[in-house]
């Protein structure tokens, strides 16, 4: 059995930083965590890659091709479709080792995960290769500090969860960059039902918000009643926080459950003296 984290999220949300943090944490905890770059437009990341899609296809090459005439968004979609058409290349890069734990650092185009099928097809291919896959949807905490943005982020996460239908963990990144006041606000959001957050702000809303108050309440009620979306905060400066998040992810894909329990044989019992 092999294991994978499929790291997604909007551009600039901290996906590469997340992958780098997890890889470094693996080194500290003597655990082998590999990273694969699936972003054909990536310019910089500070982790060692197991495989890099840019060795197969680069976004700049697609944009400069006069025959395709793609823009940046269409070019990213083309690159991912090209990867799927040449998926054996990736299989050769990954090898066949058992118990691999691989993070796939994905592009920051949200449409790839919310309603298109190319990434779902990619995940199904990984599952056919004996991978257990957990989706990691990363959202920048700075864009989740008021009620309307929190609802919007929750709906984006829900769209990804419904489209991909795999074990899923939503991560709030950049908690280490918040001041005390903003951190307190975010933690209140995480601990409170969205319906209550909307009720708390009813008196402060403008004319447009009041007009759509019932719609907002209906959306919040659906999310709360079915307990569809939850977020796990990530502070990359806190090793315990990283370990707690990794434990949540490992449990979702049953990491380590197939490993044999290690025991120590005591063949020579007489060599051990009993206390008098």
N, C-alpha and C positions, 0 to 999 in steps of 0.2 A: 504494500500500500504506500502511496505517495500523497503528499499534502501540499496545498497551495492557498495563498491569499491573493485574491484578485482585487487590487487596490485601485479604486475609482474615485471620481470627484471632479468638480469644476476646475478650470485652469487657475493655478496659484493657490490652491487650498492647502498644499503641503504634502502631496502624495509622495514625492521623491524624498522629502525630509522624513516622512513616516517610514519609508523603506530603509533609509540609511540608519535611522534610530533603531529599528528592529534588528537589522543586521549587526550593528555594534552591540546591542544588548545580547544577541546570540553569542558573540565572541566572549563577552564578559561571563555569561552563564555556561560557557563551554557547550554551546548548542549550535549546530551547523545550519544557518539560515542563508540561503542563496537568493539573489535578486536577478530578475530578467527585465530588461527595459523594453516595453512595447510602445514607447512613444517615438514615432519617426521624426518628430520635430524637436526632441530634447536637445538642449544646448549644453547643459551642465548637470552632473550629479556626482556626489562624493562617495559612492559605493562601488565596489568591484562587481562587474556583471558576469553572470553565468552565460547569458546570451543577450545580444543587442539587435533589435529589429533594423537599426540603421545599417547593419552589415548586409541586410537583404534589400532594403528599400529606404530611401531618405525623402522626407517631404519636399526639400528644396529641389530635388531632381524631378519630382512630379510637377511642381509648380512651374518649372522652367521648360517642361515638355510642351512644345507648340501643338502637338496632336491632341493632348488631353484638355488643356486650357481650364484646369481646375483652379478654384480659389482655395484658401487655407482650409475651410471646413470640408469641402468636397475632396480636397487632397488627402486629408486625414482618413476619410471614409474609404477612399481608393486604396490607401496604404494598408488598412486593416483587411480589406477584401483581397488584396494581393497576398497578404500573409496567409489567409485562409486557403488561397489557391496554391500556395507553396508550403503547406503546413508541415510537410516532411522535413523541410529545412530546420524548423524548430525542434522537431522530434530528435533529429541528429544532434542538435546542440544540447538538449536536455539529457540525452543518454537514457539508460534503463535502470539506474540505481534504485534500490528499494529505500523506503523511509526518507526520501528527499523532502525537504521543506522549502518551498520556493515562493517568493513574493513576485507577482507580476505587476510592474509599475506601468499603469495604463495612460493613454492620452487624456487630455482635459476637455474633451468635447462631450458634453453631457448627453447629447442625442444618441450617442453610441450605446448608452446604457438604459435610457428611459423608454425608447420605443423601437429602435432598430434591432435587427436580428443578428448582425455579424458577431457581436460579442457573446451573445447567447450561444451561437454555433461554436464559437471558440471554446467556451466553457464545456459544452457537451463533448468536444473533442478531448479536452483534458480528462474528463470523467471516463471516456473510453480508454484513455491511457492509464487508468487505475489511480487517478487523482481524486482525493476528497477536497472540494473547493469551498472556501468561505469568501463571500463578497464583503469587501471593506469599503464603505462609502464615506469619504472624508469631506467634511465641511469646515470651512474657516469659522472659528468661533466669533470673529469680529463681525460677521454678517448674520449673527443669530442673537443680537442683543436687544431686539424689540419684538413685540408679539407678532406683527405682520410678517417679519422676516423669518421668525421661528416657524410659523405656519407654512410659509413658502418652502423653507428648507425641509420640513417634515414631509411635504407633498412630493418634493423632488426625490427624497430618500424612498418614499413609498412607491413611486413610479419605477425606480430601479429594482426594488424588492419584487414587485409584481412581475416585471418583465423577465428577470433572470431566474427566479424561483430556485434559489440555492440558499443554504445557511448564510445569514447576513448580520453584520455588525456595523452600526453607524458610529462614526468617530468624530468628535469635536476637536479639531486641531488648534494649536497655538494658544492653549490655555496658559502657557508660561509667559505669554506676552501681555496678558491682561493686568490692569491695575486692580487693586482690592475692590473698588466699587463695582467695576464691570464684571469681575469674577463673581461677586456676590449676586449680581443680576442673573448671570448665566446659570449659576447653581440653583437659583430660585425657579428658573424656567424648567430645569431638569427635574425638580422635585414637585412641581405643581402641574395639575391637569391643565391642558390648553384652554378648556372651557372657563376655568377660573381666571386664567390670565386675561382672557377677553373681557370677562365681567369686571375685572379690576380696572380696565382702561376705558370702559364705556363712557365715563364722564369726561375723558380727555380727548375723545375722538372728534374729528371734524365732520363736515356735512357729508362728504363722500363716504367716509368710514361708517357713519350712522346709517346711511342708505343701504349698505351691504352688511350690516351687523348680523342679520339673521343668517345670511350665507356663511359668514365666518363662523358663527356658532354651530351651524350644521356640519361644516367641515371638521371643526374641532371635536364635535360630539362623535362623529364617525371614527376619528383617530383614537379618541379616548376610550370609547365603549368597546372597541375591538382590540385595544392595546396593540396597535399595529406598529408604532414607531417608538423606539427608545434610542437615546444617544449615550455614548460613553466618552467622558472628557479625557483628553490626553495632554499631559504636561511632560514634555520630553526631557525636562531637567530632573524629573523625579523617577528614579529607577523602580520604586515600588508601584507607581502608577503605570509604568510600562509593563511590568510583570503582571499586574492585575488585568490589564487589557489583553495581554497575550493569553492569559488563562481563560478568559471568556471566549476568545477565538478558538483556542485549542479544544475546549469543551464542545464547541459547536460542530467541529469536524472530527471529534473523537480521536484527537491526536494521542498516540502512545498506547491506546487500548489494545492494539494488536501485538504489542511487544511482550516478550516473555518476561516473567518475574525473575529477577536475578537472585539466586540463592547461593549460599556458601556451604560446601560439603565439609563435614568434620569427620574425616576417615579415621584418624588416629585419636580416638577418644582418650586413650590412656596418657597421651602427652599433655593433657590439660589436668592440672591438679585441682581437686575440690577443696573449698575452704574448710578449715578444721572447726 
